[in-house]
Amino acid sequence: MKALSHRAVVLLLALALAALSACRGGGGADVQPKPNPLSADLLFDILLSDIAGLRGEHEVEVEAITRAARKSGDPTLLAHAALSALHAGKYSEALASALLWQQAEPAERAPGELIARIYLRLGRPQDAERQFTMLLARAGAAGQGEQLRSIARALVQAGAARQYLALYRNLLARHADNADGWFGKAVLANRAGDNAAAEDALRRALQLQPDFGEAAAALMDKLRHNHRTEELQKFAADFLRRNPGDTELRMQFADSLLSHGRREQALRQYAEVTVHDPDHVKALFAVAVLSRGRDDKTAVKNFARVLEVEPRRDDARYYLAEMEYANRHYRAAARLAWEVTDVEYYLDAQLLLGAAIAKTRGADAGLKFLRAVPAGGERHRVRWFMRQEQILAGEKRYPEARKLLDQALREFPDNGELLYARGLVAAHLKLVDLHERDLRKLIRQEPDNAHAYNALGYTLADLTDRHQEALQLIRKAMSLRADDPYILDSLGWVHYRLGHIHKAIAFLRQALALSDDAEIAAHLGEVLWVSGQQQRARTILRRAARQSPDNEVLRRTLERFGL
């Protein structure tokens, strides 16, 4: 015979404890012990039911457990018999056992709920409604909300939700001031496909209970599903003004804003969540990601906080390592990258570690480390090439960088990142033909790549006399990224090369206001100098030299003017 299942053991233990309690009585001298109900026939039926259930013989299972339940009158067995019959589709047998269970435990809510469910399966909704009405009456004022929601769930589970809406409306009519009851109606109406009724029920629930976060979240879901974005955002903003501490709904609102491209508004909502819940990891992470490149101090702070709360978050660790590297904290970047073990970020972290080694121990040490990093798929291998190219270009080892990129493009001839990188290296080597070939190929592949138009236009302005052609390319870049400081710098530079000094100064000043970049400062300084504004030029160039003493373009400009 197979070993007893867990449910059989539980049933036998329950009966044994009941029998022991009956035999011991209350301890008084005049209490007579009751007969032990664990007869051989009863035990046999319990075991037979269990074995039949394991074998999938559900008719035998139901018959045996029903016999055992009727013999013993035990509430546990009666409940089990009713549920077994219900699952086997034997609704009449299930009802009979459930009614006996209710008689055995008249104070319990569970038998009445089961009886109502069985009436629904038997197609007797009026009987189910009477049973639900009795349950609501017994629940009292304090428990009616939860009871109504439980009824709504039972009606949803019974299927054919639309036909039960009238039943639920009848019940709710007697409890129309109960917010949970209206929420239950919304759940049922939503399953029935009656969107108008569901939305109306949610709004009624919120009128009765203005801080009902679950109803507010459900209404937001409905508005989002129906693409009523403006209405959704107005509702969420109003609700959160009244209930500023509802972080769950605020997160939902922030996610909605982000999905519609409203990054700044989403960032404010995520940040507000962290005010109310400083350890909310999802909000902290979102603030960090959205702050990168615009408020790096906040991004670093939030990534670090994520790691304090969840030390195993390697996504935050990797992004923090990237930011430390960008901020020239190379040792901190190396330490963080070294600690990354998650497979999704491990290879990228190893590449970042190689770049950090190059900054702290020299380019050759970094290159040696990178060349030992195992190759991955195309995405990883392209990054592997790019990390090495960045090290070589940073050391002005442009011939080696070109050789490396030639190898990379033999493997991935259409990769835009590699084409752009080789185009820049070619410009440094003054190989205009190679530069133009790579960037024009990139433009054909990515006709909206503003950086490709800008790089080609700048090179033609700087290294050739094709200034009008350069101007058209840079204007195209401007049409794609109007406020990019580097494109504005190129536009100023090409106007300078065309002899349009006033236009050049205007664009270069605008570029420098957007980015305190040494090369932009060098360009503006040069144009001011040749226009006779030497003192202004001197001020700009010297300030840039203090901030970026190693910039090659700036250094050449200073030498040219004897500064």
Secondary structure, DSSP 8 states (H G I E B T S, - for coil): -----HHHHHHHHHHHHHHHHHHHTTS-TT------S--HHHHHHHHHHHHHHHHT-HHHHHHHHHHHHHHH--HHHHHHHHHHHHHTT-HHHHHHHHHHHHHH-TT-SHHHHHHHHHHHHTT-HHHHHHHHHHHHHHHHHHHHHHHHHHHHHHHHHTS-HHHHHHHHHHHHHTTTT-HHHHHHHHHHHHHHT-HHHHHHHHHHHHHH-TT-HHHHHHHHHHHHHTT-HHHHHHHHHHHHHH-TT-HHHHHHHHHHHHHTT-HHHHHHHHHHHHHH-TT-HHHHHHHHHHHTTT-HHHHHHHHHHHHHH-TT-HHHHHHHHHHHHHTT-HHHHHHHHHH---HHHHHHHHHHHHHHHHHHH-HHHHHHHHHTS---SHHHHHHHHHHHHHHHHHTT-HHHHHHHHHHHHHHSTT-HHHHHHHHHHHHHTT-HHHHHHHHHHHHHH-TT-HHHHHHHHHHHHHHSS-HHHHHHHHHHHHHH-TT-HHHHHHHHHHHHHTT-HHHHHHHHHHHHHH---HHHHHHHHHHHHHTT-HHHHHHHHHHHHHH-TT-HHHHHHHHHTT-
